[in-house]
């Protein structure tokens, strides 16, 4: 009996030791959970569905989950503040240039040792300081006045047109642009349009085309005159601004308002989507927007605008030397990694971005679906977006013109933009005069910068 018990004890002990040894080897489930996860808070509503496709494809290829959440238009900062405070916070988020970094510095991981940073064709594009690299630009974009050349050619073929030029490419100043637009309005029935410009979107959260993109032009020229350095860097530190080209800005804004598809008193209910739909359906000949807008135009049900007819004009304001002015080209899109995420999640997030901008699958999505002009050396010359607006950006980049930097990256705050936008709305409704807009711009800039 003693021998039998001893043998049983040995067997039990041997099983226990074997089992303990087995526990040292992690189960497949445990290994997967340690690879980290990705939560990407997307800034661009127009490509939300494409990012979800990318997340699905990445899961298929790597087994890593990518959660994509997209903030509504003009609510990114608010959404980020809410999401970053949660236990399951974004691991990848976006900062809006140097000003954005100041707001989110406590959350930005140093990316100087990553492959992603090494991919940049121009390292000066990154948001960085002596302590590291904290924001990586992922797309170069441009904007100006998009026009439907089919409608423009119809106008230039009119026998009683009021201008002497014969094609849109001959427009090289505000004076000429305004003369063409005003005359087109007189002939809108013959041209089959409701207005030359699509709706000037003035709804809440829909004013960014004017408070940032349109305002970039006068601010750029003012800062360039005050300092020979980069206007973006100058603007970042400018406590006061004279808004010296306020009248030039007003004339362009008035041109949009007075030649629009929509009456001024109805603009507070108009969105950017409304404007892009009007352009896509041939109700307007022009609309101010960026090359990202092709996705919006092409997806409109009933779109009548052919790809070969989509062209760009610069936003001329009547400023000296503008005959050599090009489009506004730059970026406000900088990717950051949440340094407060777990190490596994940080690594997984960096790996996802490096896959997106270097793998064949990822690059195919970037070029052909996101339609990004990516500033990375991983893309070959033939790996460029094929959409018509992206082609126009490349065309203007190759011209002998002065393409304007994005000075609005350094506008003081979102509150400044909202103050400015509200003043512009009141002006468009006839409730306030332009002096009120000027004063609001300068006072809000000063207080928000402080």
ROTILUM-861263 format. One record per residue (C-alpha): residue in one letter; x, y, z. Coordinates in nm, 3 decimals, padded with zeros to 5 digits. Layout:
ROTILUM-861263
<"A"; <X; Y; Z>>
...
//
This chain:
ROTILUM-861263
<"X"; <00.000; 00.000; 00.000>>
<"X"; <00.286; 00.237; 00.087>>
<"X"; <00.445; 00.166; -00.250>>
<"X"; <00.114; 00.227; -00.429>>
<"X"; <00.060; 00.558; -00.245>>
<"X"; <00.415; 00.666; -00.322>>
<"X"; <00.367; 00.589; -00.690>>
<"X"; <00.041; 00.785; -00.693>>
<"X"; <00.207; 01.083; -00.523>>
<"X"; <00.487; 01.077; -00.778>>
<"X"; <00.238; 01.070; -01.060>>
<"X"; <00.040; 01.361; -00.914>>
<"X"; <00.360; 01.558; -00.849>>
<"X"; <00.480; 01.491; -01.203>>
<"X"; <00.146; 01.609; -01.348>>
<"X"; <00.153; 01.920; -01.133>>
<"X"; <00.506; 02.009; -01.240>>
<"X"; <00.417; 01.946; -01.603>>
<"X"; <00.105; 02.159; -01.573>>
<"X"; <00.302; 02.440; -01.410>>
<"X"; <00.553; 02.418; -01.690>>
<"X"; <00.275; 02.441; -01.942>>
<"X"; <00.141; 02.759; -01.779>>
<"X"; <00.467; 02.933; -01.858>>
<"X"; <00.381; 02.915; -02.228>>
<"X"; <00.118; 03.186; -02.307>>
<"X"; <-00.196; 03.077; -02.484>>
<"X"; <-00.262; 03.212; -02.831>>
<"X"; <-00.540; 03.433; -02.691>>
<"X"; <-00.299; 03.591; -02.444>>
<"X"; <-00.044; 03.655; -02.716>>
<"X"; <-00.303; 03.829; -02.932>>
<"X"; <-00.417; 04.050; -02.646>>
<"X"; <-00.059; 04.164; -02.586>>
<"X"; <-00.010; 04.287; -02.943>>
<"X"; <-00.194; 04.608; -02.861>>
<"X"; <-00.492; 04.779; -03.019>>
<"X"; <-00.546; 05.093; -03.222>>
<"X"; <-00.807; 05.365; -03.174>>
<"X"; <-00.790; 05.628; -03.449>>
<"X"; <-00.989; 05.949; -03.400>>
<"X"; <-01.039; 06.067; -03.758>>
<"X"; <-01.056; 06.437; -03.851>>
<"X"; <-01.198; 06.401; -04.203>>
<"X"; <-01.571; 06.314; -04.226>>
<"X"; <-01.553; 06.292; -04.605>>
<"X"; <-01.334; 05.978; -04.588>>
<"X"; <-01.479; 05.811; -04.277>>
<"X"; <-01.608; 05.507; -04.467>>
<"X"; <-01.275; 05.455; -04.640>>
<"X"; <-01.090; 05.449; -04.308>>
<"X"; <-01.330; 05.179; -04.190>>
<"X"; <-01.244; 04.978; -04.501>>
<"X"; <-00.876; 05.024; -04.421>>
<"X"; <-00.933; 04.905; -04.063>>
<"X"; <-01.104; 04.588; -04.190>>
<"X"; <-00.824; 04.518; -04.438>>
<"X"; <-00.556; 04.574; -04.170>>
<"X"; <-00.733; 04.329; -03.936>>
<"X"; <-00.737; 04.071; -04.217>>
<"X"; <-00.364; 04.114; -04.282>>
<"X"; <-00.233; 04.148; -03.926>>
<"X"; <-00.503; 04.036; -03.683>>
<"X"; <-00.485; 04.373; -03.506>>
<"X"; <-00.808; 04.560; -03.429>>
<"X"; <-00.834; 04.921; -03.547>>
<"X"; <-01.122; 05.124; -03.408>>
<"X"; <-01.210; 05.428; -03.619>>
<"X"; <-01.423; 05.711; -03.480>>
<"X"; <-01.490; 06.020; -03.691>>
<"X"; <-01.567; 06.360; -03.540>>
<"X"; <-01.846; 06.561; -03.701>>
<"X"; <-01.743; 06.857; -03.913>>
<"X"; <-01.582; 07.137; -03.710>>
<"X"; <-01.617; 06.947; -03.378>>
<"X"; <-01.279; 06.771; -03.370>>
<"X"; <-01.129; 06.959; -03.076>>
<"X"; <-01.445; 06.913; -02.870>>
<"X"; <-01.463; 06.543; -02.955>>
<"X"; <-01.095; 06.493; -02.877>>
<"X"; <-01.131; 06.658; -02.537>>
<"X"; <-01.416; 06.422; -02.455>>
<"X"; <-01.251; 06.105; -02.591>>
<"X"; <-00.901; 06.164; -02.453>>
<"X"; <-01.040; 06.168; -02.098>>
<"X"; <-01.187; 05.820; -02.131>>
<"X"; <-01.021; 05.497; -02.019>>
<"X"; <-01.028; 05.371; -02.378>>
<"X"; <-00.879; 05.692; -02.521>>
<"X"; <-00.765; 05.744; -02.882>>
<"X"; <-00.417; 05.610; -02.949>>
<"X"; <-00.389; 05.808; -03.275>>
<"X"; <-00.523; 06.162; -03.298>>
<"X"; <-00.463; 06.478; -03.494>>
<"X"; <-00.315; 06.814; -03.400>>
<"X"; <-00.363; 07.132; -03.599>>
<"X"; <-00.003; 07.242; -03.645>>
<"X"; <00.203; 07.433; -03.385>>
<"X"; <-00.101; 07.586; -03.213>>
<"X"; <-00.263; 07.244; -03.184>>
<"X"; <00.056; 07.102; -03.036>>
<"X"; <00.055; 07.366; -02.763>>
<"X"; <-00.291; 07.245; -02.659>>
<"X"; <-00.204; 06.874; -02.667>>
<"X"; <00.167; 06.864; -02.579>>
<"X"; <00.098; 06.653; -02.268>>
<"X"; <-00.044; 06.377; -02.487>>
<"X"; <00.199; 06.374; -02.781>>
<"X"; <00.461; 06.099; -02.803>>
<"X"; <00.807; 06.177; -02.943>>
<"X"; <00.815; 06.014; -03.287>>
<"X"; <01.170; 06.106; -03.384>>
<"X"; <01.290; 05.742; -03.377>>
<"X"; <01.003; 05.602; -03.584>>
<"X"; <01.013; 05.483; -03.943>>
<"X"; <00.713; 05.708; -04.005>>
<"X"; <00.923; 06.018; -03.938>>
<"X"; <01.209; 05.883; -04.148>>
<"X"; <00.968; 05.848; -04.442>>
<"X"; <00.904; 06.226; -04.459>>
<"X"; <01.045; 06.380; -04.775>>
<"X"; <01.088; 06.711; -04.591>>
<"X"; <01.154; 06.675; -04.218>>
<"X"; <01.083; 07.046; -04.173>>
<"X"; <00.715; 06.975; -04.235>>
<"X"; <00.688; 06.800; -03.898>>
<"X"; <00.576; 06.969; -03.575>>
<"X"; <00.886; 06.950; -03.358>>
<"X"; <01.106; 07.129; -03.109>>
<"X"; <01.432; 07.063; -02.925>>
<"X"; <01.264; 06.783; -02.727>>
<"X"; <01.147; 06.576; -03.022>>
<"X"; <00.904; 06.526; -03.308>>
<"X"; <00.538; 06.531; -03.207>>
<"X"; <00.328; 06.570; -03.522>>
<"X"; <00.374; 06.401; -03.861>>
<"X"; <00.198; 06.557; -04.163>>
<"X"; <00.024; 06.290; -04.367>>
<"X"; <-00.119; 06.482; -04.661>>
<"X"; <-00.037; 06.791; -04.863>>
<"X"; <-00.350; 06.968; -04.984>>
<"X"; <-00.451; 07.272; -05.181>>
<"X"; <-00.756; 07.487; -05.222>>
<"X"; <-00.888; 07.772; -05.432>>
<"X"; <-01.191; 07.836; -05.651>>
<"X"; <-01.307; 07.517; -05.820>>
<"X"; <-01.486; 07.580; -06.149>>
<"X"; <-01.679; 07.375; -06.403>>
<"X"; <-01.503; 07.447; -06.730>>
<"X"; <-01.798; 07.327; -06.938>>
<"X"; <-02.009; 07.612; -06.797>>
<"X"; <-01.721; 07.856; -06.833>>
<"X"; <-01.674; 07.768; -07.200>>
<"X"; <-02.048; 07.814; -07.253>>
<"X"; <-02.015; 08.163; -07.104>>
<"X"; <-01.708; 08.259; -07.308>>
<"X"; <-01.891; 08.152; -07.624>>
<"X"; <-02.164; 08.414; -07.563>>
<"X"; <-02.160; 08.689; -07.825>>
<"X"; <-02.268; 08.958; -07.580>>
<"X"; <-02.033; 08.876; -07.293>>
<"X"; <-01.894; 09.187; -07.121>>
<"X"; <-01.529; 09.076; -07.099>>
<"X"; <-01.261; 09.055; -07.366>>
<"X"; <-01.091; 08.736; -07.243>>
<"X"; <-01.180; 08.403; -07.403>>
<"X"; <-01.105; 08.139; -07.138>>
<"X"; <-01.087; 08.091; -06.762>>
<"X"; <-00.706; 08.058; -06.769>>
<"X"; <-00.694; 08.427; -06.871>>
<"X"; <-00.831; 08.528; -06.529>>
<"X"; <-00.530; 08.649; -06.331>>
<"X"; <-00.669; 08.918; -06.101>>
<"X"; <-00.966; 08.996; -05.880>>
<"X"; <-01.074; 09.271; -06.117>>
<"X"; <-01.108; 09.028; -06.407>>
<"X"; <-01.260; 08.753; -06.192>>
<"X"; <-01.523; 08.986; -06.050>>
<"X"; <-01.609; 09.118; -06.398>>
<"X"; <-01.657; 08.762; -06.528>>
<"X"; <-01.864; 08.653; -06.227>>
<"X"; <-02.088; 08.963; -06.237>>
<"X"; <-02.152; 08.917; -06.608>>
<"X"; <-02.219; 08.545; -06.568>>
<"X"; <-02.488; 08.629; -06.311>>
<"X"; <-02.662; 08.844; -06.573>>
<"X"; <-02.655; 08.546; -06.811>>
<"X"; <-02.736; 08.271; -06.558>>
<"X"; <-03.057; 08.166; -06.738>>
<"X"; <-02.868; 08.118; -07.063>>
<"X"; <-02.599; 07.926; -06.876>>
<"X"; <-02.856; 07.707; -06.700>>
<"X"; <-02.734; 07.787; -06.347>>
<"X"; <-02.899; 07.918; -06.031>>
<"X"; <-02.594; 08.123; -05.941>>
<"X"; <-02.227; 08.152; -06.030>>
<"X"; <-02.111; 08.044; -05.682>>
<"X"; <-02.257; 07.760; -05.480>>
<"X"; <-02.411; 07.856; -05.144>>
<"X"; <-02.192; 08.052; -04.905>>
<"X"; <-02.235; 07.808; -04.615>>
<"X"; <-02.294; 08.009; -04.297>>
<"X"; <-02.458; 07.745; -04.077>>
<"X"; <-02.307; 07.673; -03.734>>
<"X"; <-01.986; 07.474; -03.781>>
<"X"; <-01.996; 07.535; -04.158>>
<"X"; <-01.808; 07.865; -04.181>>
<"X"; <-01.455; 07.725; -04.194>>
<"X"; <-01.415; 07.795; -04.567>>
<"X"; <-01.422; 08.167; -04.484>>
<"X"; <-01.281; 08.189; -04.129>>
<"X"; <-00.970; 07.987; -04.217>>
<"X"; <-00.928; 07.927; -04.591>>
<"X"; <-01.047; 08.261; -04.726>>
<"X"; <-00.890; 08.452; -04.436>>
<"X"; <-00.558; 08.283; -04.505>>
<"X"; <-00.501; 08.504; -04.810>>
<"X"; <-00.507; 08.850; -04.642>>
<"X"; <-00.325; 08.723; -04.334>>
<"X"; <-00.055; 08.560; -04.546>>
<"X"; <00.013; 08.883; -04.735>>
<"X"; <00.011; 09.096; -04.420>>
<"X"; <00.253; 08.866; -04.239>>
<"X"; <00.476; 08.837; -04.544>>
<"X"; <00.507; 09.216; -04.557>>
<"X"; <00.584; 09.242; -04.186>>
<"X"; <00.847; 08.971; -04.184>>
<"X"; <01.052; 08.799; -04.451>>
<"X"; <01.043; 08.474; -04.252>>
<"X"; <00.776; 08.210; -04.302>>
<"X"; <00.438; 08.376; -04.254>>
<"X"; <00.322; 08.070; -04.060>>
<"X"; <00.594; 08.117; -03.798>>
<"X"; <00.530; 08.489; -03.787>>
<"X"; <00.157; 08.441; -03.737>>
<"X"; <00.218; 08.198; -03.453>>
<"X"; <00.377; 08.472; -03.244>>
<"X"; <00.168; 08.767; -03.362>>
<"X"; <-00.012; 08.916; -03.060>>
<"X"; <-00.187; 09.174; -03.274>>
<"X"; <-00.291; 09.187; -03.635>>
<"X"; <-00.396; 09.492; -03.834>>
<"X"; <-00.617; 09.300; -04.080>>
<"X"; <-00.471; 09.542; -04.331>>
<"X"; <-00.630; 09.365; -04.628>>
<"X"; <-00.976; 09.364; -04.472>>
<"X"; <-01.132; 09.549; -04.767>>
<"X"; <-00.984; 09.302; -05.013>>
<"X"; <-01.129; 09.017; -04.808>>
<"X"; <-01.471; 09.188; -04.797>>
<"X"; <-01.484; 09.233; -05.175>>
<"X"; <-01.430; 08.861; -05.234>>
<"X"; <-01.684; 08.766; -04.967>>
<"X"; <-01.935; 09.009; -05.122>>
<"X"; <-01.871; 08.853; -05.463>>
<"X"; <-01.961; 08.513; -05.317>>
<"X"; <-02.273; 08.649; -05.145>>
<"X"; <-02.404; 08.857; -05.436>>
<"X"; <-02.359; 08.590; -05.702>>
<"X"; <-02.473; 08.287; -05.505>>
<"X"; <-02.736; 08.022; -05.571>>
<"X"; <-02.896; 08.119; -05.237>>
<"X"; <-03.032; 08.447; -05.104>>
<"X"; <-02.832; 08.605; -04.820>>
<"X"; <-03.107; 08.571; -04.560>>
<"X"; <-03.115; 08.192; -04.611>>
<"X"; <-02.741; 08.125; -04.579>>
<"X"; <-02.747; 08.050; -04.203>>
<"X"; <-02.910; 07.717; -04.289>>
<"X"; <-02.663; 07.617; -04.560>>
<"X"; <-02.383; 07.361; -04.518>>
<"X"; <-02.070; 07.278; -04.714>>
<"X"; <-02.244; 06.959; -04.833>>
<"X"; <-02.525; 07.174; -04.975>>
<"X"; <-02.272; 07.382; -05.166>>
<"X"; <-02.089; 07.080; -05.307>>
<"X"; <-02.416; 06.919; -05.414>>
<"X"; <-02.519; 07.238; -05.597>>
<"X"; <-02.188; 07.238; -05.783>>
<"X"; <-02.210; 06.866; -05.863>>
<"X"; <-02.563; 06.904; -06.002>>
<"X"; <-02.459; 07.191; -06.231>>
<"X"; <-02.655; 07.456; -06.043>>
<"X"; <-02.338; 07.660; -05.986>>
<"X"; <-02.027; 07.721; -06.194>>
<"X"; <-01.785; 07.781; -05.906>>
<"X"; <-01.726; 07.687; -05.544>>
<"X"; <-01.439; 07.757; -05.304>>
<"X"; <-01.297; 07.437; -05.160>>
<"X"; <-00.997; 07.203; -05.150>>
<"X"; <-00.890; 06.899; -05.349>>
<"X"; <-01.052; 06.674; -05.086>>
<"X"; <-01.387; 06.783; -05.233>>
<"X"; <-01.370; 06.548; -05.533>>
<"X"; <-01.507; 06.264; -05.318>>
<"X"; <-01.805; 06.483; -05.225>>
<"X"; <-01.867; 06.593; -05.584>>
<"X"; <-01.835; 06.252; -05.748>>
<"X"; <-02.059; 06.080; -05.492>>
<"X"; <-02.353; 06.317; -05.534>>
<"X"; <-02.646; 06.131; -05.690>>
<"X"; <-02.711; 06.285; -06.030>>
<"X"; <-02.365; 06.444; -06.057>>
<"X"; <-02.327; 06.606; -06.400>>
<"X"; <-01.974; 06.747; -06.368>>
<"X"; <-01.723; 06.554; -06.577>>
<"X"; <-01.378; 06.495; -06.430>>
<"X"; <-01.207; 06.662; -06.725>>
<"X"; <-01.410; 06.981; -06.670>>
<"X"; <-01.299; 07.038; -06.308>>
<"X"; <-01.035; 07.310; -06.279>>
<"X"; <-00.888; 07.554; -06.024>>
<"X"; <-00.847; 07.931; -06.001>>
<"X"; <-00.654; 08.106; -05.723>>
<"X"; <-00.850; 08.321; -05.475>>
<"X"; <-00.761; 08.662; -05.613>>
<"X"; <-00.823; 08.962; -05.384>>
<"X"; <-00.686; 09.258; -05.573>>
<"X"; <-00.351; 09.253; -05.391>>
<"X"; <-00.042; 09.384; -05.569>>
<"X"; <00.147; 09.113; -05.755>>
<"X"; <-00.141; 08.865; -05.752>>
<"X"; <-00.100; 08.791; -06.122>>
<"X"; <00.179; 08.556; -06.004>>
<"X"; <-00.031; 08.408; -05.722>>
<"X"; <-00.116; 08.040; -05.718>>
<"X"; <-00.333; 07.823; -05.495>>
<"X"; <-00.308; 07.792; -05.118>>
<"X"; <-00.104; 07.474; -05.065>>
<"X"; <00.000; 07.322; -04.733>>
<"X"; <-00.138; 07.105; -04.457>>
<"X"; <-00.315; 07.125; -04.122>>
<"X"; <-00.320; 06.748; -04.081>>
<"X"; <-00.062; 06.615; -03.835>>
<"X"; <-00.081; 06.270; -03.681>>
<"X"; <00.012; 06.226; -03.316>>
<"X"; <00.038; 05.921; -03.091>>
<"X"; <-00.108; 05.929; -02.740>>
<"X"; <00.192; 05.890; -02.511>>
<"X"; <-00.041; 05.800; -02.223>>
<"X"; <-00.161; 05.484; -02.399>>
<"X"; <-00.005; 05.152; -02.304>>
<"X"; <00.328; 05.065; -02.461>>
<"X"; <00.161; 04.785; -02.660>>
<"X"; <-00.106; 05.021; -02.793>>
<"X"; <00.153; 05.286; -02.882>>
<"X"; <00.359; 05.032; -03.076>>
<"X"; <00.050; 04.893; -03.249>>
<"X"; <-00.061; 05.243; -03.349>>
<"X"; <00.277; 05.337; -03.495>>
<"X"; <00.290; 05.005; -03.680>>
<"X"; <-00.055; 05.071; -03.830>>
<"X"; <00.048; 05.414; -03.962>>
<"X"; <00.376; 05.279; -04.100>>
<"X"; <00.180; 05.003; -04.277>>
<"X"; <-00.066; 05.256; -04.418>>
<"X"; <00.206; 05.474; -04.570>>
<"X"; <00.458; 05.210; -04.681>>
<"X"; <00.286; 04.878; -04.763>>
<"X"; <00.148; 04.818; -05.111>>
<"X"; <-00.202; 04.767; -04.970>>
<"X"; <-00.187; 05.076; -04.753>>
<"X"; <-00.045; 05.298; -05.026>>
<"X"; <-00.314; 05.183; -05.268>>
<"X"; <-00.579; 05.307; -05.024>>
<"X"; <-00.394; 05.634; -04.966>>
<"X"; <-00.356; 05.713; -05.336>>
<"X"; <-00.668; 05.568; -05.495>>
<"X"; <-00.936; 05.595; -05.227>>
<"X"; <-00.826; 05.859; -04.978>>
<"X"; <-00.682; 06.054; -05.273>>
<"X"; <-00.404; 06.192; -05.052>>
<"X"; <-00.093; 06.363; -05.182>>
<"X"; <00.128; 06.200; -04.920>>
<"X"; <00.459; 06.371; -04.825>>
<"X"; <00.653; 06.042; -04.782>>
<"X"; <00.945; 05.895; -04.978>>
<"X"; <00.774; 05.555; -04.978>>
<"X"; <00.552; 05.671; -05.267>>
<"X"; <00.692; 05.644; -05.620>>
<"X"; <00.634; 05.906; -05.890>>
<"X"; <00.355; 05.697; -06.043>>
<"X"; <00.184; 05.654; -05.705>>
<"X"; <-00.017; 05.974; -05.706>>
<"X"; <-00.392; 06.035; -05.679>>
<"X"; <-00.567; 06.022; -06.014>>
<"X"; <-00.867; 06.237; -05.925>>
<"X"; <-00.908; 06.566; -06.118>>
<"X"; <-00.863; 06.803; -05.823>>
<"X"; <-00.541; 06.632; -05.712>>
<"X"; <-00.415; 06.658; -06.069>>
<"X"; <-00.496; 07.030; -06.057>>
<"X"; <-00.289; 07.068; -05.737>>
<"X"; <00.008; 06.903; -05.910>>
<"X"; <-00.045; 07.129; -06.214>>
<"X"; <-00.036; 07.443; -06.001>>
<"X"; <00.264; 07.319; -05.803>>
<"X"; <00.454; 07.289; -06.131>>
<"X"; <00.356; 07.639; -06.252>>
<"X"; <00.584; 07.939; -06.215>>
<"X"; <00.362; 08.099; -05.949>>
<"X"; <00.368; 08.178; -05.579>>
<"X"; <00.154; 07.914; -05.409>>
<"X"; <00.055; 08.056; -05.069>>
<"X"; <00.147; 07.888; -04.743>>
<"X"; <-00.120; 07.796; -04.491>>
<"X"; <-00.085; 08.077; -04.238>>
<"X"; <-00.422; 07.988; -04.083>>
<"X"; <-00.255; 07.692; -03.908>>
<"X"; <-00.144; 07.946; -03.653>>
<"X"; <-00.471; 08.133; -03.599>>
<"X"; <-00.507; 08.179; -03.221>>
<"X"; <-00.792; 07.938; -03.140>>
<"X"; <-01.120; 07.781; -03.240>>
<"X"; <-01.295; 08.050; -03.038>>
<"X"; <-01.136; 08.316; -03.257>>
<"X"; <-01.271; 08.144; -03.569>>
<"X"; <-01.619; 08.120; -03.416>>
<"X"; <-01.618; 08.488; -03.315>>
<"X"; <-01.506; 08.585; -03.664>>
<"X"; <-01.761; 08.355; -03.830>>
<"X"; <-02.049; 08.487; -03.622>>
<"X"; <-01.957; 08.845; -03.714>>
<"X"; <-01.948; 08.747; -04.082>>
<"X"; <-02.292; 08.587; -04.050>>
<"X"; <-02.436; 08.905; -03.900>>
<"X"; <-02.280; 09.103; -04.186>>
<"X"; <-02.425; 08.868; -04.448>>
<"X"; <-02.770; 08.906; -04.291>>
<"X"; <-02.743; 09.286; -04.294>>
<"X"; <-02.752; 09.309; -03.914>>
<"X"; <-02.398; 09.452; -03.879>>
<"X"; <-02.166; 09.653; -04.101>>
<"X"; <-01.820; 09.546; -04.213>>
<"X"; <-01.653; 09.757; -03.944>>
<"X"; <-01.801; 09.517; -03.690>>
<"X"; <-01.631; 09.225; -03.867>>
<"X"; <-01.297; 09.407; -03.868>>
<"X"; <-01.321; 09.494; -03.499>>
<"X"; <-01.424; 09.141; -03.403>>
<"X"; <-01.136; 08.993; -03.600>>
<"X"; <-00.873; 09.214; -03.436>>
<"X"; <-01.012; 09.207; -03.081>>
<"X"; <-01.071; 08.831; -03.076>>
<"X"; <-00.726; 08.767; -03.222>>
<"X"; <-00.566; 08.975; -02.947>>
<"X"; <-00.765; 08.827; -02.658>>
<"X"; <-00.734; 08.468; -02.776>>
<"X"; <-00.363; 08.501; -02.842>>
<"X"; <-00.323; 08.637; -02.488>>
//
